[in-house]
Amino acid sequence: MSAGIQSVVSFIKEASWGVALTPTKSLPVKSGGGIEVKKNVKMQSAIKGQLQKNYAQIAGLTTLDGSYTFDAFADYLGYFLLSALGTDTPALKGGETIVYDHVFTETAPKTSLTVEQAQGENVQRYAGTICNELKFVGKVDEMLEVTANCVAKTYATATAITPAFSTVPAFNWSQLAVKIGGASIGEVESFELNYKNGAEMVGSLNGVLTPSYTTIKSGSEVSGKLVMYLDATALTRFTNYLANTTEALEIIATGGSIGSASTYKLDITVPVAVYTTGVTKITDDHNLLEVDFEGIYDVSTSKMIGVTLTNLVTAY
């Protein structure tokens, strides 16, 4: 019997979708989640002179999906941003020789990963893995947490690699800041930001039981929640909710020093956001304002979400 605490999730960026490679990087993950093999067995039933309903079965389209939750490490996070958004444009940061800004933008082709899930005696490699959803959660006293929902093309039993974890630290709550309308807001107690790209795997009549194609089923979406201590500044968000006024939102994580005068940094912007709910619950504790929001495509910047990650990685 193996111990779950010794499980390891590893990955590598693929050159071609679904062509498995041997992972070279390992990611510390939280308990729960993981990609599952769902065989989708289809029962055959009919009225045929007997009491029993099912008389046979066939294999359905095998789906491979699941999620991983992990702290937002300032280097390996980039691979999941690349898979979800589609394109990384790296550039040497001004005044630096080893520090790069990675600007991630939405494109239809998504970069795939080979993900290895080693759980004791059961070691599976999932080729053609694409992140179709990323969720960022920031709370007081906690690490910046990321949940990556993934779908994959194929699976195969493998021999586990020797784990290769990064030594780059993850962002924590004391390094987080939120801006609304370009101004820093100190009232935020917690936030959630969710990005969905609509990617899915589909099968075809080609004799293969696993997905044959990856496609975008629907348009991308950005949504989230801000929980703020209620004061005059926070009340402006409620006023804007009532008036249906849009605002720009920005989440910034600033880590340790790198290069000559830079820091690890994650900057997520939603150029246009509209509040869809605004709630202040009656309580005997401090008053909080909770607002849900959704992103809207911004014509002036040609995007609905923008992400820049600054680190020592040359390119993803």
N, C-alpha and C positions, 0 to 999 in steps of 0.2 A: 504494500500500500504506500502511495506517495503522498507527500504533504503539499497542500495547495499553495502554501506560502512560497514554495520553491518554483512555482510556475513562471515561465518567461515568455514575453511577447517580443518578437523581433521583426524587422522589416528591411526592405530595400526598395529603391525606386526602380521600376521596370523601364526597359528601353522600348518594348512593344507590349501593348495590352494583352494580358493573359499568358505571356511567355515567362514562366517562373524563373526566378534567379535565387541564389543562395543569400539569405539576409546577412547584413553586416552590422546592423545597429539594433540595440535592444532598448525597450521603453518600459520604465516602471509604471505599472498600472494599478488602479484601485480594485478592490474586491468587487466581483459581480461583472456581468457583461461577457464579452467575447463573441466571436463569430460562431454561428451554429450551422450545422448541415441539416437542412430540412428537406426530406425526401418527397414529401407531398404525395404519399401513396393514395391512389384512387381506387376505391372499391367498385366492383361491378355488381350490380344488383338488377333483378328483374322478377316479374311474376312468371314462375315456371313450375307450377304444380307442387310447391313445397312451402313449408312454413318459414324456412330460413331465408333471410333477405339477400345476403351476400354470397355469391357463388365463385368469385375470382377477384383478382386485383392486378393493377398495372402500375408501373412506376410513373409518377408525374414529373413535372419539371423541378429539378433540384434547385432550391434557392439557398444562397449562402449569405447570411447577413448577421449583424450584431454590432455591438458598440464597445469602445474602450474609453475609460475615464482616467485621466492622468493630469498631473500638475503641468503647468505651462512652462516647459523647459525652453530656454531662449534659443536653442539651436534646433533640436529635433522637431519642435512644433512646426517649423517651416515646411517639412515634408507633407504634413497633413493639410496645411494651408494650400500648398501647391496642388494636392490631389482634389481638394474641395473647390478651389477657385479656378484653377486651370493654368495660369501663367505666372512665372516669377521673372521680374526684370531686375537683376542685381546691378548695383553701381557702387563703386568705391566712394566712401563717404568723404566729403570735402575736408582736406587737411589731414587725412589719414592714409596709411599705407596698407593696413590689414583689416580695416573695419568696413563692412558692406551694408548698404541699405537694400533690402529686398522688397520690391513693390509687387504685391500680388493683385492681379486683376482677373475678372471673370471672362472666361472663354469657354466655348462649347466643348472642345476636346479636353478631357480630364486626364491628368497624369495618374497612372496606376502604380500600385505597390504589390510586392509579394510579402505577405504577412505570415510569419510562423508563430503558431500557438502551441507552446510546449507545456503540457500538463502531465507531468509524470511520464507514464508509459505511452500516453496518447499525444503524439506530435503530428500536427497537421500543418501543411502549407497551403495558403489560399492565394492563388495567382489572380491577377486582374482585379485587385482590390481597389475600389474607389470610395472616397469619403463623400457621402451625399448630404451630410449634415454635420455642422460644428456648433457646439454650444459652449459659451464662455460664462463662468459663474464667479463672481467676486464677492466675498463676504469679509466682514471684520474678523480678525484673528485667524484667517485661513489662507491657504495658498490660492492663487488664481488657478481655477480648475477648468479643464477642457474635456468635453465628451465628443468623441468622433464616432458617428454612425457610419458603418461601412457595408458595402455590398461587394461580392466577389464573383469571379467567373468559374473557377475550378478549384478542386482541392485534391491533395495527395498526401499520403503518409510520408514522413521524412525522418531523418536523423537530426536531432536538435543541434544547433550550432553552440559554440561556447559563447555565453552572453557577452555583449559588448555595450556597456552602458556609458552614457556621456557623463562628464564631470562638470558640465555647465549647469549652474543653478537655475531653479525655476523661479518665476515671479511670485512674490507674496503680497499680502494685503496692504502692507505699509508702503509698497511701491506703486500703488494704484491711484489714479486720479481720473475724475470724470469732468468733462466740459460739456456745457449746453449752450448753444448759440455762441460758441467761441469763448465763453467765460468759465473759469473753474468753479465747480460747485462742491462745497465742502460738506453738504448735508447728506450725501448719499451713504446709506448704511449697507446696501447690497445692490447688485445688479445681475441681470441675465441678458445675454445677447445670443440669439439663435440665427444661424444662417443655413438655409436649405437650397440646394442647387437643382433638385428635381431629377438627379441621375438615377437610373434604374437599369437592371439587366433583363433582357428578354430572350426567350427561346424561339426556335424555328423548327420546321419539319425537315430536319437533316440527320435524324437518327442519334442525336446527341442529347443526353438527359440534363446537361448543365447549360446555362445561358450561352447564346451564340453572339449576341450583340449588346453593346451598351448604348443607351440613348438618353435624351433629356425629355422626360414625360411632360413636365410643366415648367413654367418660368421659375426663376429663383425668388426666394423670399427672405426678408430680414425682419425679425421681430424681437421683442425682449421686454424687460421690466426693470424699473427703477424703484427702489424703496428709499424714501428720504425722511429725515427728521423734519417735522412740520414747522416751518417758520415763514417769514415773509418771502424769502427767496424761493423756497419750495412751493409756496402757494402760487407763484407765477406759473408753475407747470400746470396746476389745476385750472387756473384762469385760461391758459392756452388750450387746455383740453376742452373747456366749455366753449371757447371761441373757435375751435377747430383750426388753431394756428400751428403751423409746422415749425420745427426747430432742428438745427444740426446737433448731432450727438457725437461725442468722441470719448473713447476709453483709452487711457494711456497707462502702460506699465513701464517703469524705468528701473532697470536693474543695476548691477555693479559696473565698475569702470572697466573699459577695454580701450586698447589703442593708446593714443597720446592724450586725447581729451574727449572721449566718447563713452557711452554706456550701452549695455544691452537694453533694447527698447522694443516694445510692441505698441503700435498705434493703430487703433481701429476707428474708422470714421463712418458715420451714416449721415451723408450730407443733408438729406431731407427725411425727417421722421414726424409722424403724426401720432398723437396720443389717442388710444382707442378706449381706455378706461382711466378713471381717476377716482380713487377710493381712499377715504380716511375712516377707519373703523373706530367705533367707540371702545375705549379701553381705560383701565386704571393705571396703565403704564404711560410712557411718553407717546405722544401722538405721532403717527407716521402717515405719510402720503405714499400710496402705491399707484404708479402709473404704468400701464402697458403701452407699448408703442409698436408701430410697423414702419418699415422703410419704404420710401417711394423713389423711383428712378429719377435722378437729378439730371436734367438736360444740360445744365451749365458745366457739369463735371463729367458727364456721360457715364455715370455709375450709380449704383444703389448702395454699395459698400466699398470701402477702400481699406487695405491693410498694408502696413509697412513694418517689417521686422528687421532690426539692426543687430548684427552679431559678427562673428568672425568667419562665418561660412562663405566661401567664395561664390558658390552657385548651388542651387538645388536641382 
